[in-house]
């Protein structure tokens, strides 16, 4: 059944609607816009504590917002509103990653210029985001396709070029023959172009690069300064791929035993060299290329490799392929002759492009050896003492154990053996210590139209020169044929060529490639502070005040290249004196994916896409916001549940009815000075515990648990017959929900001001300008705690204790031993010791 058919069947049931979100939300949007609420936050620097938070640069697709956008935008909007109410100076800007292949492909398909379709998409996003009450500072809005933005992208290129960190070189690239452009690794899926599905090939091209490798060590050490998920840091480290090891040189012999030169292999595990049984070289290795000229089999294999990306070639568990060259490498340690193979699991750009195979102690080597029936030798005794023949992958010992069958290394632990073998190889002149990196310089050239032109011009002799800064922005021409031809579309622009000759001389021509869109999106966080000032890259005082970003939320798909490039730019600009910090994003978290009701990734073909506009139209933005925050932990993947949306809508109706009834009651003013009844006291205690919990939970993105506590408050209030609370406490309730449900909170707050006869200070009439409520410590105090009782670390029982108890450990142990659920497991005779963490846990050890 279609999800919206389910939704319609629910909506047709009568839903009490004392609060009409459709009318109210549109009204408050209009009122907030009139006064420019939260706009122009960078104009005047404040003495308040600053809080700069950022949502990942969004691509404005023609299909508009999806519910995944809503989740992450709402999470950050809650943080923005919460921190403003806590008195912080909040900067929450918005912008668009507007250049790129999707818009250009759409232009090719429709014949409509990407500048037009991109603007239309941005306009759609504008309306949808505002309808969600995302409190962006729209006065700082930017778009990468605007000349006032890409002028500074080009300026950044020129600064790198001055320092020889932007250079032209020849390298292997992923080439899509259909889209006719270079693709980044992440744009290639299973060997196919992510956009068009064509088979991708590897080819050599002259391209422009940024020398990110200049900062490779600092890109590693800088991770210690930031609060990021451990897995994200690890992905950065894996991409940089720093390895310390040794390059071992082997003599090469042909089939006749004659000397055929030598080959060098990089390894981080020289200790296992007694177990080496083969050598593997990358298809791009000079030796493989030379052999391909005389061996059709090797030539065919090298050609097939051109259709695979580096990421594919490195995938765990893929079937290993290769060709025997017929050559042998002589292992000086053992005299064993090692057959030399060509295989695509070895990369030319890592180490020397040649590796020595030790299949007993490397899983990829084991898989290769099993595929081609090569010997497998054990030279490490497993931690469990196993020294049997290695026949299964599970037996491969990669990092633990003691050396065996290894001559002078026998009996040594691996770490000791690595150093001993390294010293031995160096002494014999067979090896040299080296440090290698997997990180490669950033290839930024793209043979596409919709991007920032590379600011380079060529003289009549073909030598490159930087565009003069006074000619920035180096405008993207508009007289261009979008259809891919194998050459950069800018070559079809007469205006571009004429402009270059007019400014630089007859025979001069422009660079026709545009920049990788990662260049645009890897410095945008700096531009926000001077979004409308085209005279400077970014104002120094604004940079010093706002940067670095305090909190950043991005999807897990952006945790490698985008972050790496942003960090590179930041460090470079610091070295040039423009910045006084080295890391751009101090704290970062990732949102999970919202799945369809069928628990699968949303897609039009599956018919499981949720349109946020339809949810808003039926239930209001507050319901949509709250539901998405209530679905589960922000970082988890979560399936959409249409019925649960209705449940959240009903909750806000109940909440509104309770608060509105209190505001309409004559008692709320009269009881301000009187002693609360027991029912009032119970509700007030619950209220202030909820204030305390939400104050703790929201900064940690625990929105679902905070919302659950709000629901408990409503339940408690209703259980006590919707007892009337003092007016001041009703104000606490309203302010408490303002970050989560901004429209409903504003509606109730304005009614609250009228009832209280209070005139807010000029310019401070909105609930979102009010102070965050403080929990009353006496009311929020817990009456009792539940003490877990563990036996050998496993929970077996609990003890209820007064929150202010002063019971000793001995008394608690005595109580615990009297519990039936404890007596089944332990007694005074079998109890060996106890571990007590005050009011947290009691562990009885048998």
N, C-alpha and C positions, 0 to 999 in steps of 0.2 A: 504493500500500500504506500502510495506517495506520502512523504512526510507532511506535506501541506494539507493533504486530505485528512490526516490525523489531526493536524492543528485546527482545521476548520470544524471538525466534529467536536473538539473540545470547546472552541470559542462559541459554538451555538448553544452550549449549556449556559444557563443564567449565571453571571458573575456579578456579585454586588459591587457597584462602582460608585462609591461616595466620592472618590477622588478621580478626576478625569485627566489622565496624563496627556492626552492628545492636545487639549486646549491649554493646559497649564504650562507644559514644556515649551511650546511655541511662544507663549507670552514672556516667559522669563528669558528665553534666548534673546528676544527683542530688547528687553530691558537691560540685560547685561551688555549688549552690543552698543546701546546708546551711551553708556558711561565708559566704554572701553575697558571693561573689567579685565585685569591682568595683562593689559597691553603696554607696550613700550617700557618693559621692565629694565632695559639696559640704559635708558636715557640718563637716569640719575643713579650714581653709585651710592650704596647704602652702607651704614655702619653695622647693619644687622648681619648675622651669620648667613653666608651665601649658600645656595643649594642649586646646582646646575644639574638637571636631569634630562636624559635624552632617550628617545625611542629611535631604533635603527632607521636610517634613511629609507623611506618607502618609495617603491617604484609605482608611479601613478598609472596603473593598467586601466584599459577601457572598461573592464568589467566592474570597476569600483571596489569599495571595501568588502572584505569578507570577514567572517566572524573571528578568524585568527588575528587580523588587524585589531578588531575590537578588544580582544583579550589583553594584548600587550599595551595598547594605547590607554585603556581604562585603568590598568594596573599602575601605569605611570601617572595618570591624572589623579588617582587617589593619593599617591605619594605627594604630588604637587600641592593639592588642596590641603592635605594633612599638614605638610611642612609650612605652608603659608599661615595656617591657623596657629601654628606653634611659634610664629614670629620670625620665621626665616625669610630672607630675600631670595625668592625662587625665580629661576630662569628656566622656562620650558618652551623652547622654540620648535618650529616645524619647517620641513623642507622636502624637496623632491629629487630623487635620483633619476632624473628625467631623460638623460641620454641613454642609448643602448640599442641592442639588437632587436628586442621585441617591437619597439615602435617603428624601427626601420622596416622590419619584415611586414608589418601591417601596412606601411606605406606602399611597399612593393605590391602587396596583394590588392589594395584598394585604389592606389593612385593618388591618395590624399597625403600631402606633405606631413611628415612627423611633427613638425612644429604646431600644426593645427590640431592633430589628434591628441598630442600630449597636453596642450592647453585645455582641450575639452575634458580629458581625463582628470586633470588637476581641479577643474571647476566642479566636477562631480564629487571628488574626494572632499573638497571644501565643504560642500553642503552636508555630506554624510557625517563628517567629523564634527562639525558644529552642532548637528542634531544630537550627537552623542554627548554633548557638553564637555568635550575634551578642551581643557582650559589652556590651549596653546597661546603663546605670544605671537599672534599673526603679524605683528609689525616687524618681526625678524624673519619672516618667511623667505626662503631661497629656493631656487631651482637650478640645477646644474646646466640646463640648456640656455639659460639667460646669459647674454654677453657680459653683463656685469658680474657674473659669477665665473664663467670660464676664462675671463680675462686673467683672473688670479690663479686659475689652474695652469694657464700658460706661463704666467710669471713664475710660478713654482718650478716649472720645467726649466726655465732660463736660469734660475738660481742654482739648480742642480747641475746644469750644463757648465756654468762658470766654474764649479768645483770639480769638473770632470766626472761627476756622478750620473750624468745623462750622456750616453754614448751610443754610437752606431756599431753594430756587430752582426756577424752571421751566425745563425743557430738553428737548431731543429725546432719546429713548431707544429702544433696540431692544426691541420688545414682541412676546412670543410669545403669540398669541391662544389657543393650546391649553394651554400650561403656565400661562398667565395671570400672567406675571411679566416684569419687566425682565431682559434678558440683557446680559452683558458682550460686547464685540466678539468675543472669542475663543470665545464660546459660539455664535456664528453662523457656519455653514459654507455657502457658496454660497447665502446668503439664507435658509437654513433653520435652525431650532432644532436645536442639536447633540443634544439629548436626545430630542425627539419627532418631528422632521422637518417640523414645520409651517412655513409661510412666515412670516417675521418682518416686522413692519411698524415704521415709525418713527412715534412719536407724542409729543406734548407732554404732560408730566406735571410736577406739583409734587413735588419729591424733596429728599432730604437729600444734601448734598455735603460733602466735605473739600477745603479750599483748598490742594491740593498745589502749585498754581502759585506760591504764596508762596515756595517753595524752588527754583524752576526753575533759577536760575543756579547755586546750590550743588549741585544734583543733577548738573549738568554738571561743575563743577570738582572735585567729590569723586571722580570716576572716576580721577583722577590718583593717588589714594592707595592704590588697591587692585590686587591681582594677580588679574585676571580675564582670560579669553580676549578677544582683540582684538575678535572678532565680537560678543561679548556687550556690550562697552562701546559698540560702534557701534550696536547695536540700541537701547540706552538713549538714545543721542544722537539717533537718528532719531525715536524716539517723542517726545522733548522737542521736537525740530524747531526749534531756534533759527535764525532767519534774520535777517540784517541787510540792509536794502534801502531802497527809497524808495516812497512812495505817490504815484502820479501821478494828477492830476485831469484828466479830459477833459470837454469840453462835449458834451451829448447833443442830437441833433436828431431830429425825427420825419420821416416820409416827405415832408412838405411843406417840409422844411428849416427848420422853426420850432424855436426853443429849447425843449428839453424837460427842462431841468435839467442835472445833471452826475453823473459817476460816477467813483469813485476805485478805482484798481487798484494792488495791491502787487506789486512785482517786485524780484528780486535782480540782474536784468540790464538796467538801464536803457540800457546801451550799445547794445542791439539795437533800440532804439525806432524807428530809421529803417526797420526791417524789419517793423514791426507791421502786420498786415492784418485783424485782428478783435479783438473783446473777448468774453469768456465770463463769465457770471455763474452763481452757484450757484442751484439751484431754490429754496433757502431765502432768497435775497437779497430785500430789500424790494421792489426793482423787479420781480423775477420774480413775487412774491406779488401785487403790484398789477396786473400785466398778466394774471395768471391769472383775475382777476375778469371780464375782458372777452374773453379769448381761450380758447375751448374746447381748442384744441390745446396751449397752454401749460399750462392747468389739468390736462389729462390727463397731460402729461409730469411735472408736479410731483407728481401723485398716484402715478405709477409709482415715482418716486424714494423714496417712503415705504417701499418694500419692499426697499430696498438699504441695507446698512450702509456706514459710511465706509470700512472696509477693502476691501470689494468695489469701491467706486467708485474707489479709488486703485490697483487692481491694474494692473500693467504689461501692455501688450499687449491689453487688452480692447477690444472694438469700441466706438468712440466714438459717442455718440448726442447729439441736441440739437434745439432748435427756434429758428428765426430770429425775433427779436422785431419786426423791421421798423424798429427804431431804429438810429441811427448815433452813434458817438463820434468826435469830431473830434480828430485827432492834430495838436497845435499845431506840432510840428517840421516836418511835411511838408504839412499841410493835407489829408491823405488822410482820407476818411471810412471808419471801421471799423465793419462791421456788428456789432451786439450780439446774441449768442446765449445761450440758456440751455442748460447742459449739466451732467450730474451728476458729471463728473470734477473739477469745482471744488467745494470745500467751504466752507460758510458760515463755519465756525469758524476758517478759516485766512486770515490777512491781512484783506482787506476783503470776501472772498466774491466778488471779481471779479478776473479776470486779463486782461492784454493778451496776445493771441496772436501769437507770432513763430515761425511754423512752420519757417523755415529753420534755427533754432538751438535748438529744444526738441522732443524726440521726441513728447511727448504732443500738443503743438500741431500738429506735422507730421501725425500720424495723424488729428487732427480736421480739418485743412485738406484732406487727401486725401479724407476721407469726404464732405465737403460742397463739394468743388471750389472752395476758397478760394485766393487767390493765395499763392504761396510765394516770398519774396524773400531773396536772399543779401546779408548785410551783414558777414560774416566770411569772410576768405580762409583756407582750410584750411592746416594746417601743411605739407602737401605741395604748396602753391601752387595748388590747385584753386579756380578762380573760376567754374566752369561752373554752369548752372542746376541747382538742387537738385530731383531727381526721385525719389530713393531714400532710405530711412531711414538707410542707411549713410553718406550724405553729410552728414547733420545734424551740425554742429559745435557742441557744447554748452559747451566750456570752453577750447579752444585756438584760436590763430590771431590774425590781424591784421584790423582794421576796414577795410571797403571799402563803397562806395555809402552812406556815412554822413556826408557833409558834413564838418564840422570835426573829426570823429573819424578820418577816413581815415588809415591808416598807423600808428595807435596799437595797441599790444598790448591785449588785453581788460582786464587789470587797470587799465591807465592810462585806458582809455576809460570804464570804469565810474565812476571818480572824476570824470573830466572831465564826463561827462553828468550825474551827480548834482549837481555844482556848478552846471551850466548850468540844470537844471530848477529848482533852489532859487532861483537868481538871478532867473529869469523868473517865479517865484511859481507854477509849475506842479506842484511836487512838494515832499515833505518826507521827510527821513530818518527811518526807524523801525526798530525791532527787533520781530519777531514770534516767536511760539512756537506749535507745533502742540499742545503739551500742554494738556489741559483738566482742570478740577477733577474730582475723583474722586466719581462718583455712587455712593452706598452703599445707597440704599433698594432693598429687594426686597419684592415683594408675595407672600411665601411664609411658611410656618410654621416650617420647621426651620432656625432661625437665632437669633442673639442679638437680642432686642427692642431697638429704638432707645429709649434712656432719655429720652424726651420725653413730657410730658403737656400737654394743651390746656385752657385755662380756658373758661368758658361762652361767651366772645366769640370763641373759636377761636384765641387767641394761644398760641404754644408756650412752654413753660417746661421747664428741665432737671429731671429726677428728682433728688430730694435724695440725696446720697451715702449717707446712713444707710439708704436704701431699696434699696441695691444688695446682692446682685444683683437686678435688676428681672426677676423670674422669668418664664420662658417658660410660659404656661398650658398645661394638659394637656386641658382640655375644649374641644377644637377639632375642627371638621370639616375633614379634609385636602383634600377635593375642591375643585379650583380653580373659582372662580365669577367671576373678574374683579376681585374685591376681596381684600384681605389676609385670609387665613384667621383671623387673630387677632380679627377683628371678630365671629366666631361665639362667642367665649369670654365667658360671663357672669361668670366669676370675675375675669377681667382688668378688665372694666369696673367691677365692684363694688369690687375692690381699689383702683382709682384714685379712685373717689368716697369711699371710706372714708378714704384717706390725704390727699386733696387737696380734697375738697369736692363737694357736689352739683352735677351738670352738667359736672364735669370728665371728660375722656375721655383714654385713652392713645393714643400713636402706635401704629398697627396694623402698620406695616411692620417688617421685620427687617433686619439689616445684611448687606450683601454678605459672603460667607464669606472674601473676601480680607482683610477687616478682622481676622478672627480669626487668620488664618495669616500676617499680616505683622508680628507682634510676639512670636510664640511663643518665639523664641530668648532673649528676656529673662526670660520666666516660668519657664523651666526651673530657674534657680538658686534659686527660692523656691517650687517646685511645690506644697508642702504647707502653706505659710504664707498663710492667707487674710486676714491682718491687713494685709499690705502688697502693693503692686504687685510689688516685687522688693527683696530686701535690698540695701542700699547697698554693704556690704562684699563681698558675693558678686558683685555687678555689677562692682565695681572689680577684683576678682580675676580673674574669668573672661572678661569681655567686653572687646573684641569677639570674635566667633567667629574662630578661627584658620583653619579649613578647612571649606568648605561644598560639598556635592555635590548638584546638582539636575539634573533633566532639561532639555533645551533648550527645552521648551515653557513653562518658567517664567521665562525670562530677561528678560522685559520688565516686566509689571505687578507680579508678586510682588516682584521686586527693587526696583522703583521705589517701591512703597508701603512696603516695609521700610525703605528709606533715608529716606523722608519721615518716618516715625514716629521713627526714631532721631534725626534732626536736630531734630525738634520737642521730643522729650523732653530732648535736650541743652540746648536753649534754655530749658527750664523748670527746669533744674538737677538733673534726675534721672540724667543720664548725663554722662560726661566724654569721650566719643568721638563721632565724627560718622558713621562708616561701620560698618555691622553685620558685614559679612563681608569679612575681609581677603584671604583667598585662596579662589578658587572654581573648580571644574571641573565639566564636564558628562559624564554617562555616555551612551553610545550606546544604540541599541535592539537587543535580541536578537530576531532574526527567526525564523520557523519554518524547519523543514528544507527547505521549498520556496522559501526566500529571500524570503518575503513576510511582512508584518506579521501577528503571531499574532492569530487570532480564532476563536471557537467555530464560526462559520459555515464557515470554511475547514478545520476539523478539524486545525489545525496547532499547537494550544496545548500547551505542555509543562507538566505538573503537577510542581512541585518535590518534592511529597510522595512521588510514585512513584519518582523518581530516588533520593531519600534512602532509601526503604525497600529498594531493590535494591542500592544501592552505597554508601550512607552520605553524611553531610553533607560530610565532608572531600573526597570525590570531586566532589560538586556544586560546592562552593566553588572548588576548584582548577580544574575544567574551565572554569567561567565566567570565571575570571581568565586562563586560558590561551588563550581563544578569539581574542584579538587585543587591540589597544589599547583601553583602557577607553572612549575617546570615540568609537570607531567603531561602526557598525552591523554585526552579525555574525550569520550564520545558524547555527542549532543543528545539530549533527552527533551523532546518537545513538551511532554507532560510536566517535567520539572520546571519549565519556564512558567507555566500556569501557576504552579505552586508558589514560585517567587512572587508573581503578580498578586496572588491572594495574600501573601505575607505582608506586602506593602499596603494593601487595602486595610488589613487588620491594624497595622501600625498607625496608619493615618487616622483611622477611626478612634483609636485610643487617645492619641495626642490631641486631635481636634475636640473630642469630648471633654478632655481636661481643660483646654483653652476656653471652651464655651461655658464651663461650670463656674458659677459664682464662688464656689468654695476655694478654688485654687489661690485666689488672692487672700482670702480670709484666714487660711491655715498657715501662712508664711511664718507667723510668730508662735504658733501653738505647738504643743508636743505631738509628734506623729503617733498615729494609732499603730497597733501591731501589724496590720495589713500594709499600711503605708511603709512601715519600717522594713518589712520583708522585701517590698518592691524596690525601695531605695538601696537596700543592701545589694540586691541583685544588679541594680543600675550601676552602682559604683564599682562593683567587681567587673562589669562589662566595660566600663570606661577604662579601667586598669588593663584589662586584657587587650582591648583594641589598640590602646596606646602602645602596648608591647608588640602586638602581632603585625600591625600594618607596616612599620618600617622593615620588618623581616619578610614582607610579602606573603604573610600567612592570612590572606584575606578570607579563605574559606572557613577557618576556625573563628576569625573575628565575626563573620556573618552568623555562624552557628550560635555564638554567644548572644548576638542580637535577637535571634529567634527564641532563645531561652528566656531572654528578658520579656519579650512579648507574651510568651506562655505564662510566665510567673505573674505578670500584670493582669492577665485575663483570669488566672486562677484566683486572684484576689479581687474579683468582681470589678475590674477596671477602676480600682480605687483612685480617687483624685489625689494628685501630688501637688506639693507647693509649686507655684508658678516658676520659680527660679530653677527647680529641678526639671520641670518640663522643658525649659530652655536648654538644659544639659542634654536631654534626650535628643532634641532637634539638632544641636550642634554636633552631636556624636555621629549622626548619619550623613552629615553634609558631604564629606569626601566621596562617599559611596553612592548616594542618591541625591545629587545636587539640586535637581528640580523640585522634588518633593520636599526636601529640607528648606528650600527657599520659600515655597508656598506656605509652609507651616511657620517659618520664622517671621515672615511679614505679619501673619495673624498674631503671633506671639507679641511682636512689638506694639501692635494696636491694643491688645488686651492689657499689656503692662503699662500702656500710656508712656512708652519710652520713645524718645527721639534719638536715633543713632546719630553719632557725630557726622558732620558733612563729609560726604564721600565714603562713609563706612556704613551704609545701610544694609549691605548684603550679609547673609549668614556666612558667606565664604570670606568675609573680612573680619569675622568675629574670632575671638580667642578659642583655642581648643580647650574643652573642659578638663579640669583636674579631678582625679578621683579623690574622694574624701577617705583618708587612710583608715579612719575608724569604721566607716561603713563598708569599706572594701576588704577589711580584715577577715580572713577565714576563721570560722568558728572551730573547725576541726580539720585534721589532715588524715589521710589514709596511708599508713606505713606498710610498704611491701615487706613480707617475710620470705626470704629465700633460703633454700637448703642446697648447698653446693652450687649456688648461683642460679637455681631455678625457682621461680615463684611458686610457693605452695599455700600461702595464706596472707591475710592482711590484719592490721590492728588499727582501730579508730582511736585517734588521740586528739586531745585539745590542742589547738594551734599554739597556745602559749605554754605547753607542758614543759616541765623540768625533769622528767623522768630520767633516771640513770640507765646506762646500758644493761646493768645487772638486772634491774627491775623489768625492763622490756624483754630480756631473754627469758626470765621466769614466766612472764605472761605468755610468751610465744610457745614455750614448752607445754603449756596447759591447753593449747588449741588442738582439737582432734585432728585437723588436717596436717599438723606438725608432728603429732605423736605417732602417726603412721610411718614416719620416716626417721625420726631422731628422738633420742632420750638423753637424760643427763649423763648416762653411762657412755653413750656413743658420741656425744658432742666433744669435738677436739678443740675448737676455737670459734670466736665470733668476730664479725666485722660489722661495725655500726657507723653509718654516716648519718649524723643527727637529722632526724625528721625526714630522711630521704629513703633509707633502706637498712634492713637488718638481715645479715647473711649468716646462717648457721652452717659451720663446716664440720662434716662428719669425719 
